[in-house]
């Protein structure tokens, strides 16, 4: 998906007047096509607030879907549109928002993945999106699995 062209240096947003950056903090800036998500709050701020900017229209709005405790947002392009995901502190993926539908969604865990899974990653191929994960077993042998979006969980 092509992004709206920016042909000159452009200030997209300005920090709040009382903002004083700390040297050891990464605040968060993510670009997904024409959607830019950002925050000026510290990573560990329990009241962390994200903003969403449509860089084509310049529309700026608060973005409540990416709640405190979720981080590392990424998108998967599905046949029905772009879906935003993020991980919680236990690395469990959450569905954050569908970019193709207006308004913000409420973040929710991806269903069907075992609670003890680790090493979750994803494929963003448009016609075969899936998560893959590993589960530690009692014999210390890793069990690999995959969960297709809209499908069942299978061992691989």
C-alpha positions as CSV (number, residue, x, y, z in Angstrom):
1,X,0.0,0.0,0.0
2,X,1.6,3.3,-1.1
3,X,1.8,6.1,1.4
4,X,0.9,9.7,0.7
5,X,4.0,11.5,-0.7
6,X,5.9,13.9,1.5
7,X,8.0,16.0,-0.9
8,X,9.7,18.4,1.6
9,X,10.8,18.4,5.2
10,X,7.5,18.3,7.1
11,X,6.7,18.7,10.8
12,X,4.0,16.2,11.5
13,X,3.3,17.0,15.1
14,X,4.8,19.1,17.9
15,X,5.5,18.0,21.4
16,X,3.4,19.5,24.2
17,X,4.7,22.8,25.6
18,X,5.7,21.2,28.9
19,X,7.5,18.2,27.3
20,X,11.0,17.7,28.5
21,X,12.6,14.6,26.9
22,X,14.8,12.3,29.0
23,X,18.0,10.9,27.3
24,X,17.4,7.3,28.4
25,X,13.7,7.0,27.2
26,X,12.3,5.9,23.8
27,X,8.8,7.3,23.6
28,X,7.3,5.5,20.6
29,X,6.8,6.4,16.9
30,X,5.4,3.9,14.5
31,X,4.4,4.4,10.8
32,X,2.0,1.9,9.1
33,X,1.4,3.3,5.6
34,X,-0.4,6.6,6.1
35,X,-1.1,6.0,9.8
36,X,1.4,7.3,12.3
37,X,1.1,6.3,15.9
38,X,3.1,8.2,18.5
39,X,3.4,9.1,22.2
40,X,5.3,11.7,24.2
41,X,4.8,9.6,27.4
42,X,7.4,7.4,28.9
43,X,7.2,3.7,28.3
44,X,6.5,2.9,31.9
45,X,3.9,5.7,32.4
46,X,0.6,4.0,33.6
47,X,-1.4,6.8,32.0
48,X,0.5,6.5,28.6
49,X,-1.5,8.0,25.8
50,X,-0.9,7.4,22.1
51,X,-2.0,9.6,19.2
52,X,-2.9,8.6,15.6
53,X,-2.1,10.9,12.7
54,X,-3.4,10.4,9.2
55,X,-0.6,11.9,7.2
56,X,-2.7,12.3,4.1
57,X,-5.5,14.3,5.7
58,X,-3.5,15.7,8.7
59,X,-6.3,14.5,11.0
60,X,-4.9,14.0,14.5
61,X,-6.8,12.1,17.3
62,X,-6.1,10.4,20.5
63,X,-5.7,6.7,20.0
64,X,-7.1,4.7,23.0
65,X,-6.6,1.3,21.4
66,X,-2.9,1.0,22.1
67,X,-3.4,1.0,25.9
68,X,-0.6,1.0,28.5
69,X,0.9,-2.4,28.9
70,X,0.8,-3.1,25.1
71,X,3.9,-2.4,23.1
72,X,5.8,-3.3,19.9
73,X,2.8,-2.7,17.5
74,X,2.9,-4.3,14.1
75,X,0.4,-4.8,11.3
76,X,-0.8,-7.8,9.3
77,X,-2.3,-7.1,6.0
78,X,-5.3,-9.4,5.5
79,X,-7.5,-9.8,2.5
80,X,-10.1,-7.7,4.4
81,X,-7.7,-4.9,5.5
82,X,-4.9,-4.0,7.8
83,X,-5.0,-5.2,11.4
84,X,-2.9,-3.7,14.2
85,X,-1.4,-6.1,16.8
86,X,0.8,-5.5,19.9
87,X,2.3,-7.6,22.6
88,X,1.7,-7.5,26.3
89,X,4.5,-7.9,28.9
90,X,4.2,-11.7,28.6
91,X,4.7,-11.5,24.8
92,X,1.1,-12.6,24.2
93,X,-0.2,-10.9,21.0
94,X,-3.3,-8.7,21.2
95,X,-5.6,-7.5,18.4
96,X,-5.5,-3.8,18.8
97,X,-7.5,-2.3,15.9
98,X,-8.7,-2.8,12.4
99,X,-7.4,0.1,10.3
100,X,-10.0,-0.5,7.6
101,X,-12.9,0.2,9.9
102,X,-13.6,3.7,11.3
103,X,-13.1,4.4,15.0
104,X,-10.8,2.8,17.6
105,X,-11.3,-0.8,18.8
106,X,-10.8,-2.2,22.3
107,X,-7.6,-4.3,22.4
108,X,-8.1,-8.0,23.1
109,X,-5.8,-11.0,23.3
110,X,-5.5,-13.3,20.3
111,X,-7.6,-16.3,21.1
112,X,-6.5,-19.9,20.6
113,X,-2.9,-19.5,21.6
114,X,-1.7,-21.4,24.7
115,X,-1.0,-19.3,27.8
116,X,2.5,-20.7,28.1
117,X,3.5,-19.9,24.6
118,X,6.7,-17.9,23.9
119,X,8.6,-16.8,20.9
120,X,5.5,-15.6,19.1
121,X,6.1,-14.2,15.7
122,X,3.9,-13.6,12.7
123,X,3.7,-13.8,8.9
124,X,2.2,-10.8,7.1
125,X,1.7,-12.5,3.7
126,X,-1.6,-11.0,2.5
127,X,-3.4,-14.3,1.8
128,X,-1.9,-16.5,4.5
129,X,-1.4,-14.5,7.7
130,X,-0.6,-16.6,10.8
131,X,1.2,-16.6,14.1
132,X,3.8,-19.2,15.0
133,X,4.8,-19.9,18.6
134,X,6.6,-22.4,20.8
135,X,5.5,-24.1,24.0
136,X,7.9,-25.5,26.6
137,X,6.9,-29.1,27.5
138,X,7.6,-31.2,30.6
139,X,10.4,-33.0,28.7
140,X,12.1,-29.6,28.0
141,X,11.4,-30.3,24.3
142,X,9.9,-27.3,22.4
143,X,6.6,-27.9,20.7
144,X,6.1,-25.7,17.7
145,X,2.6,-24.6,16.6
146,X,0.9,-22.2,14.3
147,X,-2.4,-20.4,14.4
148,X,-4.0,-19.1,11.2
149,X,-6.1,-16.0,11.4
150,X,-9.6,-17.3,11.4
151,X,-8.4,-20.9,11.6
152,X,-7.5,-23.5,14.1
153,X,-4.2,-24.1,15.9
154,X,-2.0,-26.8,14.4
155,X,1.3,-28.4,15.4
156,X,4.0,-28.0,12.8
